[in-house]
Amino acid sequence: MARLIISADGPEKFDIWKKAFAEVAPDLSVLSWYASQTRLQPSDYVLVWSPEADHYPALATAKAILCTGAGVDHLLNAPGFPRHIPLVRMGGEQTGQLMADYVTWAAIALLRQARTWAIQQAEQRWACNTIARTTDATRIGVMGLGHLGAYVATHLARVGFRVSGWKRSPATLTGVKVYAGQEALPEFLETADILVNLLPSTPQTDGIISEEFLKKLPRGAGFINVGRGRHVVQTDLINALNAGILCGAVLDVVTPEPLPATSPLWTHPSIIITPHVASEASPLMQAQYVAEAIGQIERGEKPALLCDPQRGY
């Protein structure tokens, strides 16, 4: 019987995880990393989010590590993290659905200038900002067509947006015009009235969203960041908003997190901030995904979201 050692979310959340796994995988032996009697064995799997550095030596003896997040750069970039151990990123149908719903909401919020309404409500001020633009007249560009990006792009196309996507290598996606490679990036940006960032975090993508980068979008475009906070040069983003290069931004990821109270992002009239909640699936759905990934590894199969440490995702 496979054993799963859980460190994710600390000892206080272990009972929630245990209950979820008991429902979806009753044959899986589930133990708390923090229980004094727990001893990691070479055949064990470990579920983590952001383990302490002193956990790394023990993690280096695991059969595989599974992360509760779709992004694992915080693990790969940590000194001493055992990069040689198989690492599986979080996925699953609900994760994709949640991200697609979030991006759809964010896109329509930008389209209808919903931030203006929120400010007016806080000020108890009645003023109409009627917007006649519709989804079918709006071009959305999804930058990053991995597991989540592809799901989001096809969903936006079904909703009625005119969708394009960009990735490093050629691909075909129903209802989506795909631009591939660095040479196609400028043309992709020119066609995006709203830009959605779902790139992975790599040395090549950190700081990619600069003022010069944003100037390549149609003037007055919207920006949605559900990738990584490190992708965005925050002062450049504010400058682009103030200069009218962008009409607004929705940020689910920022740096650092939590965002300090002194950050100007909080009070900017054209920015909506959410606390990194775009696609966090329920413990039950995450447990189901983890159990399926463990089953695949036990059968000698390769999970679809097995991380490539060289790529960073």
N, C-alpha and C positions, 0 to 999 in steps of 0.2 A: 504494500500500500504506500503510495506516495505521501510525503509529508510536506506541508506548507508552513513555514515560519513567518509570522506577520510582525513587521515592525512599523508598517505604514500607520500614520496618525497617532502613534504613541500607545502606551498601555491603556489609556482611558477609552479608546475606541475599539479595543480588541473584541469585546462582546458583540458589538455591531457586526464586525467582520465574521466572527464565528457563526452568528445566527444566519448571515447571508450564505456562507459556504455550506452550512448544514442543510439549507433548502435546495441549493442547486447542485451540490456535489457531496452527498452524505458519506461517500466512501473515502473522501479525502481527509486525512488526518491534519487538523489545524491546531497549531500551537502558537503561543505568544513569544515573541523574541525576548520579552522582558521578564518572563517567568524564570525563577531561579533554577528550576530543574531542566530547562531547555538547553540542549547541547546540539549544536549544528553538526549534521552528518553529511558526508560527500554526496549522498543521494537526495538531499533536501532542496526544496525550492524556497525562495525568500521573496516576500512581497514588501516593497519599500516605496517611500516617497522621497524623503530627504534624510537619509540615515546620518548619524553622527560619525565623524572621522574615525573614532575608535572602534566602530563596527566593521570597518573595511577588512581587517585581517580575517575575521570570521567569514565575511561575505566571500572572500577569496577561496573558500573551501566548498561553496555551494555548487549544486548542479546547474542552477540557472537563477537569475534574478529577474523579477517582474516588477515593473514600475506602475504606479497608479496614475501617472500622467502620460500624455501622448508625447510630450517633450522630455528628453532625457539629458539635455546638454548640461544641466546642473550636476548630474552624476559623472558624466564623461570628463567634465572640466575640473572635477575635484581631485586634488593631489592624493594619490594613494588608492583611488577607487579601482577595484580589480577589473580592468577593461577586458581581460582574457576570458572572463566568465560570460556565458550567453546572457544577453539582456533583452527583454521583451517589453516593447512599449504598449501602453494601454490603447485599446481600440474597441470594436464592437459596434453594433447597429445603433444603440442609443447614443453613444458618443457622437457619431456622425449626424444623427437627427437633431441632437441638441445644438451642435455647432451650426447646422444649416438653419435652424429656427432663429438662432441668435443673429446670424449674419443677415437673414431676411429682415428681421426687426430693425437692425441697425441701419440697413440700406434704406428702408422706408422712413426711418426717423430722420436720416439725412435728406431724403427726397422731399419730405414735408416740413423740414426745419423744426422738428419737434423740440429741440433744445430751447428755441424761442418761446414755445408754449410753456415749458417748465419754468423758465425765468419769469414769465408774465404771471403764472399762477402764484409763484413765491412772492411776487410783488403785489398780488391781488389787482392786476391790471388787465383790462379787457381790450385787446387790440388784435385785429385780424391780419394774418399774414397768409392770405389765400395762395396756394400753390396748385397750378393746374397740370403739372407734369405727372405722367403716369409711368408705371413699370415698363410697359412695352416701348416707351420712347427713351428709356434709360439704359446706357451701356455700362455693364459691370465687368471689371477685370479682376480675376482671381489669380494672385501671384503665389505659385506653389500648388501643384496639383498632385500631391501625395494622397494618402488614404483619406484624410479629412478634406483637403482641397478639392479633390475630384467629386466627393460627395456633395460638398457645398455648391460647386459650380453647376452640376446637373440639377440640383434642387432649385437654384435660382432661375435656371432656364425653364423649368417646369412652371414656376411661379409666373413667368412672363417677361423677365428681364432679358435684354440682349447681352449674352454672356460670352466673354473670351477668357482664356487662361494662359498662363505662362509657366513653363518648366524648362529644365536644362536639356531634356531629351525629347524627341518627337513622341507624340501620343495621339490617340483618337478618343474623343469623348462625345457622347450623344448630346446634341444641342449646343455644343460649346466649340468655338473656334480656338484652336490651340496654337500658340506661338512657342517655338522651341529655340533655345540657345541664346547666348548673349547678344548676338547680332540682331535678333528679333525683338529684344526688349524695348527699344525706343518706339517701334511701331505699336507694340502692345500697349504701352503707356498712353500713346496718343488716342487710343480708342476707348479709354476708361473714364466715364463720367464719375464713377465711384470705384476706387481701388481697394481691394480686400487683400491684406497681407496674411498669408498662411505659410510663409517660408519656414524651413527649419533653421535652427540657430547653428551657424558654422562661422569660422573665421572670415569667410567670404561674404556672409550676409550681415554680420554685425555692423551697425551704422549705415546700412544701405539706404535707409529712408532719410535723405538729406534734403535741404532746400533745393539744391540743383536737380536732384532726382524728381522732386515733386513738381518742379517747373515743366517737366516733360508731359505732365497730365494736361488735359484741357483746362483752361483757366476756370476757377470756381468749382473744381471737382471735389468730391467727398473722399474721405479716407477712413478705413476700418482696420484696426490692428488687432488680430487674434492670433498672431504668430508669437513673437517674443518682444519684450520691452526693449531689449538691446538692439533690435533692428532700427529703432528710431532715434535720430538725433533730436532730442526734445526741444532745444532752443530753436532749431531749424523748423520744426513743426509749428511752433508758436509764431515764428516770423512769417511762415507761409500763410497761416491763417490771418494774421494781421495785415498782410499785403494783398489779400484777396486771391492768392494762388489757390487756396482751398476755401470751400464754403463751410466746412465743418469736419469734425473727426469724432469717431467713436473708438475708445481705447479700452479693451478688456485686459491688456497686459501693459505694464509700465516698468520702469526701473528707477529706484528699487521698489520692491513690494514688501510690505505695504508702502503706499505712496506717502511721503512725509506731508504733514499738515501744511508746511510752508511752500509746497510745490505750487507754482502758478497754474499748473494744469487743472487743479481743482476748480478754480474760479473763472477760467476762461469762458466767455459767453458762447463760444462755438465748439466746445468740447464736452462730450458725454463720457463719463468714466464709470466702468463697472469693475468690481473687485475680483477679476480673474475667475469668472463663473460661466463662461460661454458654453463649455461642453463637459462639465463634470457629471458623469453618469451616476446613477444611484449605486450604493454598495452592492445591491443584489445583481444589477447588470454587470458591474465590474467583476464581481465574484464569478459570474457565469463565464465571462471572457477569460479570466485567469484560469479557471478550471479547464476550459477548452484548450488553452495554450499548453498547460501542463500535460494534458492528454496527448496532444500532438507530439511534444518532446518525448514522452514515454514511448510512443509508437515509432520513434525515429524520424518523425516528420519535422519540417521547418516551419515555425509560425510565420504568418505573413508579415508581422511587424517586429521580427527579430532585428535588433539594431545592428547596423554596420558602424563600428567605432571609427573607422577611417572617414566615413561621410558625416558622422555625427547624428545620424537618425536611422 
